Structures are given as structure tokens and as C-alpha cells.
Amino acid sequence: MSTTNDFYAQSRETTEGRVYSVTGGDWDSLATEIGATKEERVVVNMGPQHPSTHGVLRLVLELEGETVTETRAGIGFLHTGIEKNMEYRTWVQGVTFVTRMDYLSPIFNETAYCLGVEKLLGITDQIPERASQIRVLMMELTRISSHMVALGTGALELGALSPMIFAFREREKVLDLVEMISGLRMNMAYIRPGGVAQDLPTGAIAKIRETVAYLRKNFKDNEKLLIGNTIWMKRTQKIGYLDLAGCTTLGITGPVLRSAGAPWDLRKVQPYCGYEQYDFDVITTDTCDVYGRFLIRMKELEQSLRIIEQAADKLEASAGQPVMVADKKIAWPAQLAVGADGMGNSLAHIREIMGESMEALIHHFKLVTEGFHVPAGQAYVPIESPRGELGCSIVSDGGTHPYRMHFREPSFNNLQSVSAMCEGTMIADVIGSVASIDPVMGGVDR
């Protein structure tokens, strides 16, 4: 069958040579025609609707046989305009927006943003110690949850089903804790400028300790399945290679950078939220490959459990202390209580707000509807998210909402490494390389 009469296998001349649109038809005749050309070059799209692109990521791959000669990342399919939207919302309302960027680690988005607002307000040293302890607890729980998705989906994409089942089994336990503390499994808006939305519920510490013991035992299931597994090693060792020079040139952070041997973890080198008071190790490898990034995430799970245990000890000692800054011109109510019908606030809480004085009621009304003013200036605060350096840059003009907001999102920066990792490798290894970066497109496109 001639391709000139085959609607499903048309060819056309372009400035880069003859291009074939392959969507069906007589493949044998088309392959013969392609083989007759001087260059055996095929350009294919992997994504944006593809089960192994971690969301709506489009990879444009140029192939010679099964070897990738060029890789380009196409982004923007999940653009939400969060940074622009925040210019029209109060400082507290901004938390509800940023939590939806990297939807696998929402607490980190909230914390970076709130630390930036607090820096502009000049209240960093006034944040209650208990609030910082709760922030650390929630971040490490979320780090485990995020790594479970990275490890589970990464294994599934390379053909291993059981590790994903185990990973998501453990993740459910973590999300149960997050829901118990904040009320939601994701997009919690729990971290607020000045502290946290509410204190830990009764019995939370005991439940946390119980879950830590469960996780420490069950994390070993995936270790037994994958570490040293011959098939897994062949699919991950010396795949997606990116050395330290390549990482620093491209601005890569997180597990990808630490897999090249650099012990760069902002919790250690630039502590925040009191991380300098916690004992944990920065995990590194020198393999520079997919296997090394897998090992780092596996071993970071234990470090997060260590931090959670220490946070639980500190929270037991600080029971009854405030979780919101004392300045009532900034602080939203943090000792909330749900009504008897399970909806709204309890009568006792409403009496507390309305019973103090008319001035207090008016102030509360203005705080909720108008918001507080933040002094003019700009601030940048970086934290260590599961994917690397997550930085929040805020500009204030002295009003009740941000003048400009921008995030240094690690998934966005780390995606630059796709071409360096994949060009010259087999097309089958693109899957593992992208999985080892662990990009979340909500953070990339925000």
C-alpha cells in the first residue's frame, strides 16, 4: 500500500526533512520507506497522558532505533496561576493556594510560605516553640508520604507491582495521622502565619508512636524486595547518570544531588523551625544514578521516623503551650472547637470571641475579612522538601495581600536534568530516569 493513499501514514516535507505521522495503517510499508531515508530518525511524544510521566509531563524524544538522541521536556499542561492568584488574596488566604502546588507535599508549601510571611512581619523569633515542633512533625510525616509515592510509582513503572502496594499501604497510615491532626489528608492549609491552625487532638502522641513502630517494621518489606534484587539492579544501576558537576551546573537539589555525593540538606546547613535541635543523618551515595536515588529515599524514611520520635518527645513536654503567636493583630484563633452537631464552632468558642468586648469582636471581623498588614519589603526563605530546595520569595508593598509571590520549585529546576540523564540511553531507561527525579507537575506549572 502506498503511503500517498494511506490516510493513517502520511508523510510531509519540513525544514528538518521528511516527517511521518504514524497512527495506524500498513506499518511494514511505512517502515520500509523510513528505512530508505538517509537518517533513521524518529521523533515521538511520551506524554502528557502517559502512566509513567508523573502527571501531565510531555517528553519529546528523538530516537535512532531505541537510542534517545535528544530529549525535550514540555510543561504547562497543569498551569493553575497560583502565584498570580495570591496577589488578590489576603496573607492567610494564600496558604489555601500554595498548599495545592506540590500536592504530594502540601505542608512544605505552606511552611515555606508562612516562614516568608513571618520574616517580613519580623516575628520569626516569636513563633511558639510548640508550633515549630508541630510543623517539624507534619513535615516529616509528609516527607514519608511523598517518598512512598515516589518509591511505589517508580517501582511500578519499571514493572514491580508489589512494592507499590506496600508503599501505598504505609502511606495510608501516614495520611491517617495527617487527617487526625489537621482534619484533611491533603491540601490542609494547616500551617498559618504565626503558628498552626490548631493544637494536636487528644491521644495524638500515642497514635503517632504506634504508627512509627508499625512503619519501622513494615518499611522492611520493600527493602527485602528491591535492595539487591538482580532485575531491579539492572534497571536502575548506571541509569540516569548525573554527576556532581552536572547537578551544580543545572541547580539540582534534593535526592538527585545527594546521589552524587553532596551532603546538601537545608535542615542541616540552614536550619529552620528548630531542626538544629533534632538528631538525624544526611543520606548520600556516590552512584549518581537511579539506584542511588532509590537508596537515598529508602534510608531517609528511617531518618524521618527518628525526627518524628524526637518531635513527639518535645510535644509531650510542651503540652498546653500556645500554638499561635501572641500578637492578636496577626494571630487567627488557634484553639478551635467543633460544635456538638459536628459543624461550625462550638458555642463556647463563639462566646470567647464575642464575649470579651465589642472592640475584640470588631477586630476579629476585620482580621478575617480584611486581613493584617505586612510591612513593605521582600524576603526569601528556602526549606528542604522531599524533592529538594523549595524556596518562597515574597514582595510586600505594605498591604493586606502579597504584591508579588514566586516559588523556587525543586521539581521545575530538577526537570532540567532529564536531557542530561536520558540522551544516549535506551528509551526504556527514560522511565526510570524521570521516576528518580520524582517531579510533581502541580509544583512545576503552579
URNOR-V893119 format. One record per pair of residues at least 24 apart in sequence whose C-alpha atoms are under 10 Angstrom apart, sorted by the first residue. I is the first residue (numbers start at 1). J is the second residue. If there is no record, write none. Layout:
<<I & J> <I & J>>
This chain:
<<1 & 25> <1 & 26> <1 & 27> <1 & 28> <1 & 29> <1 & 30> <2 & 26> <2 & 29> <2 & 30> <2 & 33> <3 & 27> <3 & 29> <3 & 30> <3 & 33> <6 & 30> <17 & 41> <19 & 43> <39 & 64> <40 & 64> <40 & 65> <41 & 65> <41 & 68> <41 & 69> <42 & 66> <42 & 68> <42 & 69> <43 & 68> <43 & 69> <43 & 70> <43 & 71> <45 & 71> <45 & 72> <45 & 73> <45 & 74> <46 & 73> <46 & 74> <46 & 430> <46 & 431> <47 & 73> <47 & 74> <48 & 74> <48 & 75> <48 & 77> <51 & 153> <51 & 156> <51 & 157> <51 & 431> <52 & 153> <52 & 154> <52 & 156> <52 & 157> <52 & 158> <52 & 430> <52 & 431> <52 & 432> <52 & 434> <52 & 435> <53 & 157> <53 & 430> <53 & 431> <53 & 434> <53 & 435> <53 & 438> <53 & 439> <53 & 440> <53 & 441> <54 & 150> <54 & 153> <54 & 154> <54 & 157> <54 & 431> <54 & 434> <54 & 435> <54 & 437> <54 & 438> <54 & 439> <54 & 440> <54 & 441> <55 & 439> <55 & 440> <55 & 441> <55 & 442> <56 & 440> <56 & 441> <56 & 442> <56 & 445> <57 & 415> <57 & 434> <57 & 439> <57 & 440> <57 & 441> <57 & 444> <57 & 445> <59 & 418> <59 & 419> <59 & 430> <59 & 434> <61 & 419> <61 & 422> <61 & 423> <61 & 427> <61 & 430> <62 & 423> <62 & 427> <63 & 423> <63 & 424> <63 & 425> <63 & 426> <63 & 427> <64 & 424> <64 & 426> <64 & 427> <65 & 426> <65 & 427> <66 & 424> <66 & 425> <66 & 426> <66 & 427> <66 & 428> <67 & 422> <67 & 423> <67 & 424> <67 & 425> <67 & 426> <67 & 427> <67 & 428> <67 & 429> <68 & 419> <68 & 422> <68 & 423> <68 & 424> <68 & 425> <68 & 426> <68 & 427> <68 & 428> <68 & 429> <68 & 430> <69 & 419> <69 & 422> <69 & 423> <69 & 424> <69 & 425> <69 & 426> <69 & 427> <70 & 419> <70 & 420> <70 & 422> <70 & 423> <70 & 424> <70 & 425> <71 & 418> <71 & 419> <71 & 420> <71 & 421> <71 & 422> <71 & 423> <71 & 424> <71 & 430> <72 & 415> <72 & 416> <72 & 418> <72 & 419> <72 & 422> <72 & 423> <73 & 415> <73 & 416> <73 & 417> <73 & 418> <73 & 419> <75 & 412> <75 & 415> <75 & 441> <75 & 444> <75 & 445> <76 & 441> <76 & 442> <76 & 444> <76 & 445> <76 & 446> <77 & 441> <77 & 442> <77 & 444> <77 & 445> <78 & 441> <78 & 442> <78 & 443> <78 & 444> <78 & 445> <78 & 446> <79 & 441> <79 & 442> <79 & 443> <79 & 444> <79 & 445> <79 & 446> <80 & 442> <80 & 443> <80 & 445> <80 & 446> <81 & 445> <81 & 446> <82 & 405> <82 & 406> <82 & 442> <82 & 443> <82 & 445> <82 & 446> <83 & 402> <83 & 404> <83 & 405> <83 & 406> <83 & 407> <83 & 446> <84 & 402> <84 & 403> <84 & 404> <84 & 405> <84 & 406> <84 & 446> <85 & 402> <85 & 404> <85 & 405> <86 & 401> <86 & 402> <86 & 403> <86 & 404> <86 & 405> <86 & 406> <87 & 396> <87 & 400> <87 & 401> <87 & 402> <87 & 403> <87 & 404> <87 & 405> <88 & 400> <88 & 401> <88 & 402> <88 & 403> <89 & 370> <89 & 371> <89 & 400> <89 & 401> <89 & 402> <90 & 367> <90 & 368> <90 & 369> <90 & 370> <90 & 371> <90 & 372> <90 & 373> <90 & 399> <90 & 400> <90 & 401> <90 & 402> <91 & 117> <91 & 192> <91 & 193> <91 & 370> <91 & 371> <91 & 372> <91 & 373> <91 & 374> <91 & 399> <91 & 400> <91 & 401> <91 & 402> <92 & 117> <92 & 189> <92 & 191> <92 & 192> <92 & 193> <92 & 194> <92 & 330> <92 & 331> <92 & 332> <92 & 367> <92 & 368> <92 & 371> <92 & 372> <92 & 400> <92 & 401> <93 & 189> <93 & 192> <93 & 368> <93 & 371> <93 & 401> <94 & 189> <94 & 192> <94 & 193> <94 & 401> <94 & 402> <94 & 405> <95 & 187> <95 & 188> <95 & 189> <95 & 190> <95 & 191> <95 & 192> <95 & 193> <96 & 187> <96 & 188> <96 & 189> <96 & 190> <96 & 191> <96 & 192> <97 & 187> <97 & 189> <97 & 446> <98 & 187> <98 & 189> <98 & 407> <98 & 443> <98 & 446> <99 & 186> <99 & 187> <99 & 188> <99 & 189> <99 & 190> <99 & 191> <99 & 443> <100 & 186> <100 & 187> <100 & 188> <100 & 189> <100 & 442> <100 & 443> <100 & 446> <101 & 187> <101 & 407> <101 & 409> <101 & 440> <101 & 441> <101 & 442> <101 & 443> <101 & 444> <101 & 445> <101 & 446> <102 & 146> <102 & 187> <102 & 385> <102 & 387> <102 & 409> <102 & 410> <102 & 411> <102 & 439> <102 & 440> <102 & 441> <102 & 442> <102 & 443> <102 & 444> <102 & 445> <102 & 446> <103 & 146> <103 & 186> <103 & 187> <103 & 440> <103 & 441> <103 & 442> <103 & 443> <104 & 142> <104 & 143> <104 & 145> <104 & 146> <104 & 147> <104 & 148> <104 & 149> <104 & 150> <104 & 186> <104 & 187> <104 & 386> <104 & 440> <104 & 442> <104 & 443> <105 & 139> <105 & 140> <105 & 141> <105 & 142> <105 & 143> <105 & 144> <105 & 145> <105 & 146> <105 & 147> <105 & 186> <105 & 187> <105 & 385> <105 & 386> <105 & 387> <105 & 440> <105 & 443> <106 & 139> <106 & 142> <106 & 143> <106 & 146> <106 & 185> <106 & 186> <106 & 187> <106 & 188> <106 & 189> <106 & 190> <106 & 191> <106 & 385> <106 & 443> <107 & 135> <107 & 136> <107 & 138> <107 & 139> <107 & 140> <107 & 141> <107 & 142> <107 & 143> <107 & 178> <107 & 186> <107 & 187> <107 & 188> <107 & 189> <107 & 190> <107 & 191> <107 & 385> <108 & 135> <108 & 136> <108 & 138> <108 & 139> <108 & 140> <108 & 142> <108 & 143> <108 & 191> <108 & 383> <108 & 384> <108 & 385> <108 & 386> <108 & 390> <108 & 391> <109 & 139> <109 & 187> <109 & 189> <109 & 191> <109 & 383> <109 & 385> <109 & 390> <109 & 391> <109 & 392> <109 & 407> <109 & 409> <109 & 443> <110 & 135> <110 & 139> <110 & 187> <110 & 188> <110 & 189> <110 & 190> <110 & 191> <110 & 192> <110 & 193> <110 & 392> <111 & 135> <111 & 136> <111 & 138> <111 & 139> <111 & 189> <111 & 190> <111 & 191> <111 & 192> <111 & 193> <111 & 195> <111 & 196> <111 & 273> <111 & 381> <111 & 382> <111 & 383> <111 & 390> <111 & 392> <112 & 191> <112 & 272> <112 & 380> <112 & 381> <112 & 382> <112 & 383> <112 & 384> <112 & 385> <112 & 390> <112 & 391> <112 & 392> <112 & 393> <112 & 407> <113 & 191> <113 & 192> <113 & 193> <113 & 380> <113 & 381> <113 & 382> <113 & 383> <113 & 390> <113 & 391> <113 & 392> <113 & 393> <113 & 394> <113 & 405> <113 & 406> <113 & 407> <114 & 191> <114 & 192> <114 & 193> <114 & 194> <114 & 195> <114 & 196> <114 & 381> <114 & 392> <115 & 191> <115 & 192> <115 & 193> <115 & 194> <115 & 195> <115 & 272> <115 & 273> <115 & 379> <115 & 380> <115 & 381> <115 & 382> <115 & 383> <115 & 392> <116 & 193> <116 & 378> <116 & 379> <116 & 380> <116 & 381> <116 & 382> <116 & 391> <116 & 392> <116 & 393> <116 & 394> <116 & 395> <117 & 192> <117 & 193> <117 & 194> <117 & 374> <117 & 375> <117 & 378> <117 & 379> <117 & 380> <117 & 381> <117 & 392> <117 & 393> <117 & 394> <117 & 395> <117 & 396> <117 & 402> <118 & 192> <118 & 193> <118 & 194> <118 & 195> <118 & 330> <118 & 374> <118 & 379> <119 & 193> <119 & 374> <119 & 377> <119 & 378> <119 & 379> <119 & 380> <119 & 381> <119 & 394> <120 & 374> <120 & 375> <120 & 376> <120 & 377> <120 & 378> <120 & 379> <120 & 380> <120 & 394> <120 & 395> <120 & 396> <120 & 398> <121 & 193> <121 & 194> <121 & 330> <121 & 373> <121 & 374> <121 & 375> <121 & 376> <121 & 377> <122 & 374> <122 & 375> <123 & 193> <123 & 194> <123 & 325> <123 & 327> <123 & 330> <124 & 193> <124 & 194> <124 & 272> <124 & 273> <124 & 325> <125 & 325> <126 & 194> <126 & 195> <126 & 324> <126 & 325> <126 & 326> <126 & 327> <127 & 193> <127 & 194> <127 & 195> <127 & 196> <127 & 273> <127 & 322> <127 & 323> <127 & 324> <127 & 325> <127 & 326> <128 & 194> <128 & 195> <128 & 196> <128 & 321> <128 & 322> <128 & 323> <128 & 324> <128 & 325> <128 & 326> <129 & 195> <129 & 273> <129 & 274> <129 & 314> <129 & 315> <129 & 318> <129 & 321> <129 & 322> <129 & 323> <129 & 324> <129 & 325> <130 & 195> <130 & 196> <130 & 199> <130 & 311> <130 & 314> <130 & 315> <130 & 316> <130 & 317> <130 & 318> <130 & 319> <130 & 320> <130 & 321> <130 & 322> <130 & 323> <130 & 324> <131 & 191> <131 & 192> <131 & 194> <131 & 195> <131 & 196> <131 & 197> <131 & 198> <131 & 199> <131 & 273> <131 & 315> <131 & 318> <131 & 321> <131 & 322> <131 & 323> <131 & 324> <131 & 325> <132 & 191> <132 & 194> <132 & 195> <132 & 196> <132 & 272> <132 & 273> <132 & 274> <132 & 275> <132 & 311> <132 & 315> <132 & 323> <132 & 324> <133 & 273> <133 & 274> <133 & 275> <133 & 308> <133 & 310> <133 & 311> <133 & 312> <133 & 313> <133 & 314> <133 & 315> <133 & 318> <133 & 323> <134 & 181> <134 & 191> <134 & 195> <134 & 196> <134 & 198> <134 & 199> <134 & 200> <134 & 273> <134 & 308> <134 & 311> <134 & 312> <134 & 314> <134 & 315> <134 & 323> <135 & 190> <135 & 191> <135 & 195> <135 & 196> <135 & 273> <135 & 274> <135 & 311> <136 & 272> <136 & 273> <136 & 274> <136 & 275> <136 & 278> <136 & 304> <136 & 307> <136 & 308> <136 & 310> <136 & 311> <137 & 178> <137 & 208> <137 & 304> <137 & 305> <137 & 307> <137 & 308> <137 & 309> <137 & 310> <137 & 311> <137 & 312> <137 & 315> <138 & 174> <138 & 177> <138 & 178> <138 & 181> <138 & 182> <138 & 190> <138 & 191> <138 & 308> <138 & 311> <139 & 178> <139 & 304> <139 & 308> <139 & 384> <139 & 385> <139 & 386> <140 & 300> <140 & 301> <140 & 303> <140 & 304> <140 & 305> <140 & 306> <140 & 307> <140 & 308> <140 & 311> <140 & 385> <140 & 386> <141 & 171> <141 & 174> <141 & 175> <141 & 177> <141 & 178> <141 & 208> <141 & 212> <141 & 301> <141 & 304> <141 & 305> <141 & 307> <141 & 308> <142 & 171> <142 & 174> <142 & 175> <142 & 178> <142 & 186> <142 & 304> <142 & 385> <142 & 386> <143 & 174> <143 & 297> <143 & 300> <143 & 301> <143 & 304> <143 & 384> <143 & 385> <143 & 386> <143 & 387> <144 & 170> <144 & 171> <144 & 174> <144 & 175> <144 & 215> <144 & 297> <144 & 298> <144 & 300> <144 & 301> <144 & 302> <144 & 303> <144 & 304> <144 & 305> <144 & 386> <145 & 170> <145 & 171> <145 & 172> <145 & 173> <145 & 174> <145 & 175> <145 & 178> <145 & 301> <145 & 386> <146 & 171> <146 & 297> <146 & 385> <146 & 386> <146 & 387> <146 & 438> <147 & 171> <147 & 294> <147 & 297> <147 & 298> <147 & 300> <147 & 301> <147 & 386> <147 & 387> <147 & 438> <148 & 172> <148 & 174> <148 & 219> <148 & 297> <148 & 298> <148 & 301> <149 & 438> <150 & 294> <150 & 297> <150 & 386> <150 & 387> <150 & 435> <150 & 436> <150 & 437> <150 & 438> <150 & 439> <150 & 440> <151 & 222> <151 & 293> <151 & 294> <151 & 295> <151 & 297> <151 & 298> <151 & 435> <151 & 436> <151 & 438> <152 & 222> <152 & 435> <153 & 435> <153 & 438> <154 & 294> <154 & 431> <154 & 432> <154 & 433> <154 & 434> <154 & 435> <154 & 436> <154 & 437> <154 & 438> <155 & 222> <155 & 226> <155 & 232> <155 & 294> <155 & 432> <155 & 435> <156 & 435> <157 & 431> <157 & 432> <157 & 435> <158 & 231> <158 & 232> <158 & 235> <158 & 236> <158 & 428> <158 & 429> <158 & 431> <158 & 432> <158 & 435> <159 & 231> <159 & 232> <159 & 235> <160 & 225> <160 & 226> <160 & 231> <160 & 232> <162 & 221> <162 & 222> <162 & 225> <163 & 221> <163 & 222> <163 & 223> <163 & 224> <163 & 225> <163 & 226> <164 & 222> <165 & 222> <166 & 218> <166 & 219> <166 & 220> <166 & 221> <166 & 222> <167 & 218> <167 & 219> <167 & 221> <167 & 222> <169 & 215> <169 & 218> <170 & 211> <170 & 214> <170 & 215> <170 & 216> <170 & 218> <170 & 219> <171 & 215> <173 & 208> <173 & 211> <173 & 212> <173 & 214> <173 & 215> <174 & 208> <174 & 211> <174 & 212> <174 & 215> <176 & 207> <176 & 211> <177 & 204> <177 & 207> <177 & 208> <177 & 211> <178 & 208> <180 & 204> <180 & 207> <192 & 324> <192 & 331> <192 & 332> <192 & 334> <193 & 324> <193 & 325> <193 & 330> <193 & 331> <193 & 332> <194 & 323> <194 & 324> <194 & 325> <194 & 326> <194 & 327> <194 & 330> <194 & 331> <194 & 332> <194 & 334> <195 & 322> <195 & 323> <195 & 324> <195 & 325> <195 & 326> <195 & 331> <195 & 332> <195 & 334> <196 & 322> <196 & 323> <196 & 324> <196 & 325> <196 & 331> <196 & 332> <196 & 333> <196 & 334> <196 & 335> <197 & 323> <197 & 324> <197 & 331> <197 & 332> <197 & 333> <197 & 334> <197 & 335> <197 & 336> <198 & 322> <198 & 323> <198 & 324> <198 & 332> <198 & 333> <198 & 334> <198 & 335> <198 & 336> <198 & 337> <199 & 319> <199 & 320> <199 & 321> <199 & 322> <199 & 323> <199 & 324> <199 & 334> <199 & 335> <199 & 336> <200 & 315> <200 & 319> <200 & 323> <204 & 312> <205 & 309> <205 & 311> <205 & 312> <205 & 313> <205 & 315> <205 & 316> <206 & 312> <206 & 316> <208 & 308> <208 & 309> <208 & 312> <209 & 305> <209 & 308> <209 & 309> <209 & 312> <209 & 313> <211 & 305> <212 & 302> <212 & 304> <212 & 305> <212 & 306> <212 & 308> <212 & 309> <213 & 305> <213 & 309> <215 & 301> <215 & 302> <215 & 305> <216 & 301> <216 & 302> <216 & 305> <216 & 306> <219 & 298> <219 & 299> <219 & 301> <219 & 302> <220 & 298> <222 & 298> <223 & 295> <223 & 298> <223 & 299> <226 & 294> <226 & 295> <227 & 291> <227 & 294> <227 & 295> <227 & 298> <232 & 291> <233 & 290> <233 & 291> <234 & 291> <235 & 290> <235 & 291> <235 & 428> <235 & 429> <235 & 431> <235 & 432> <236 & 289> <236 & 290> <236 & 291> <236 & 292> <236 & 293> <236 & 294> <236 & 429> <236 & 432> <236 & 433> <236 & 436> <237 & 287> <237 & 288> <237 & 289> <237 & 290> <237 & 291> <237 & 292> <238 & 287> <238 & 288> <238 & 289> <238 & 290> <238 & 291> <238 & 292> <239 & 287> <239 & 288> <239 & 289> <239 & 290> <239 & 291> <239 & 292> <239 & 421> <239 & 422> <239 & 425> <239 & 426> <239 & 429> <239 & 430> <239 & 432> <239 & 433> <239 & 436> <240 & 288> <240 & 289> <240 & 290> <240 & 291> <240 & 417> <240 & 418> <240 & 419> <240 & 420> <240 & 421> <240 & 422> <240 & 423> <240 & 425> <240 & 429> <240 & 430> <240 & 431> <240 & 432> <240 & 433> <240 & 434> <240 & 435> <240 & 436> <240 & 437> <241 & 287> <241 & 288> <241 & 289> <241 & 290> <241 & 291> <241 & 292> <241 & 417> <241 & 420> <241 & 421> <241 & 422> <241 & 425> <241 & 433> <242 & 287> <242 & 288> <242 & 289> <242 & 290> <242 & 417> <242 & 418> <242 & 420> <242 & 421> <242 & 422> <243 & 286> <243 & 287> <243 & 288> <243 & 289> <243 & 420> <243 & 421> <244 & 286> <244 & 288> <246 & 417> <246 & 420> <246 & 421> <247 & 288> <247 & 414> <247 & 416> <247 & 417> <247 & 420> <249 & 417> <250 & 413> <250 & 414> <250 & 415> <250 & 416> <250 & 417> <250 & 420> <251 & 389> <251 & 410> <251 & 413> <251 & 414> <251 & 416> <251 & 417> <252 & 387> <252 & 388> <252 & 389> <252 & 410> <252 & 411> <252 & 412> <252 & 413> <252 & 414> <252 & 415> <252 & 416> <252 & 417> <252 & 437> <253 & 384> <253 & 385> <253 & 386> <253 & 387> <253 & 388> <253 & 389> <253 & 390> <253 & 410> <253 & 411> <253 & 413> <253 & 414> <253 & 437> <254 & 293> <254 & 296> <254 & 297> <254 & 384> <254 & 385> <254 & 386> <254 & 387> <254 & 388> <254 & 389> <254 & 390> <254 & 410> <254 & 411> <254 & 414> <254 & 437> <255 & 283> <255 & 284> <255 & 285> <255 & 288> <255 & 292> <255 & 293> <255 & 294> <255 & 295> <255 & 296> <255 & 297> <255 & 300> <255 & 386> <255 & 387> <255 & 388> <255 & 436> <255 & 437> <255 & 438> <256 & 284> <256 & 285> <256 & 288> <256 & 289> <256 & 290> <256 & 292> <256 & 293> <256 & 294> <256 & 296> <256 & 387> <256 & 388> <256 & 414> <256 & 417> <256 & 436> <256 & 437> <256 & 438> <257 & 284> <257 & 285> <257 & 286> <257 & 288> <257 & 293> <257 & 387> <257 & 388> <257 & 414> <258 & 282> <258 & 283> <258 & 284> <258 & 285> <258 & 286> <258 & 287> <258 & 288> <258 & 292> <258 & 293> <258 & 296> <258 & 388> <259 & 283> <259 & 284> <259 & 285> <259 & 286> <259 & 287> <259 & 288> <259 & 289> <259 & 290> <259 & 291> <259 & 292> <259 & 293> <259 & 294> <259 & 295> <259 & 296> <260 & 284> <260 & 285> <260 & 286> <260 & 287> <260 & 288> <260 & 289> <260 & 292> <260 & 293> <261 & 285> <261 & 286> <261 & 287> <261 & 288> <261 & 292> <262 & 286> <264 & 384> <264 & 388> <264 & 389> <265 & 383> <265 & 384> <265 & 385> <265 & 388> <265 & 389> <266 & 382> <266 & 383> <266 & 384> <266 & 385> <266 & 388> <266 & 389> <266 & 390> <267 & 382> <267 & 383> <267 & 384> <267 & 385> <268 & 384> <270 & 382> <270 & 383> <270 & 384> <271 & 382> <271 & 383> <271 & 384> <272 & 381> <272 & 382> <272 & 383> <272 & 384> <273 & 383> <275 & 307> <275 & 311> <277 & 307> <277 & 310> <277 & 311> <278 & 306> <278 & 307> <278 & 308> <278 & 309> <278 & 310> <278 & 311> <279 & 303> <279 & 306> <279 & 307> <279 & 310> <280 & 304> <280 & 305> <280 & 306> <280 & 307> <280 & 310> <281 & 306> <289 & 421> <289 & 432> <289 & 433> <289 & 436> <290 & 421> <290 & 429> <290 & 432> <290 & 433> <290 & 434> <290 & 435> <290 & 436> <290 & 437> <291 & 432> <291 & 433> <291 & 436> <292 & 436> <293 & 433> <293 & 435> <293 & 436> <293 & 437> <293 & 438> <294 & 435> <294 & 436> <294 & 437> <297 & 386> <297 & 436> <300 & 386> <328 & 360> <328 & 363> <328 & 364> <328 & 367> <329 & 363> <329 & 364> <329 & 366> <329 & 367> <329 & 371> <329 & 372> <329 & 373> <330 & 367> <330 & 371> <330 & 372> <330 & 373> <330 & 374> <331 & 364> <331 & 367> <331 & 372> <332 & 364> <332 & 367> <332 & 368> <332 & 371> <333 & 364> <367 & 400> <370 & 400> <370 & 401> <371 & 399> <371 & 400> <371 & 401> <372 & 398> <372 & 399> <372 & 400> <372 & 401> <373 & 397> <373 & 398> <373 & 399> <373 & 400> <373 & 401> <373 & 402> <374 & 398> <374 & 399> <374 & 400> <374 & 401> <374 & 402> <375 & 399> <375 & 400> <376 & 402> <376 & 403> <377 & 403> <378 & 402> <378 & 403> <378 & 404> <378 & 405> <380 & 406> <380 & 407> <380 & 408> <381 & 407> <381 & 408> <382 & 407> <382 & 408> <382 & 409> <384 & 410> <385 & 409> <385 & 410> <386 & 410> <386 & 411> <386 & 438> <387 & 411> <387 & 414> <387 & 437> <387 & 438> <387 & 439> <387 & 440> <388 & 413> <388 & 414> <389 & 413> <390 & 443> <406 & 446> <407 & 443> <407 & 444> <407 & 446> <408 & 443> <408 & 444> <409 & 439> <409 & 440> <409 & 442> <409 & 443> <409 & 444> <409 & 445> <409 & 446> <410 & 437> <410 & 438> <410 & 439> <410 & 440> <410 & 443> <410 & 444> <411 & 437> <411 & 438> <411 & 439> <411 & 440> <411 & 441> <411 & 442> <411 & 443> <411 & 444> <411 & 445> <412 & 439> <412 & 440> <412 & 441> <412 & 442> <412 & 443> <412 & 444> <412 & 445> <412 & 446> <413 & 439> <413 & 444> <414 & 438> <414 & 439> <414 & 444> <415 & 439> <415 & 440> <415 & 444>>
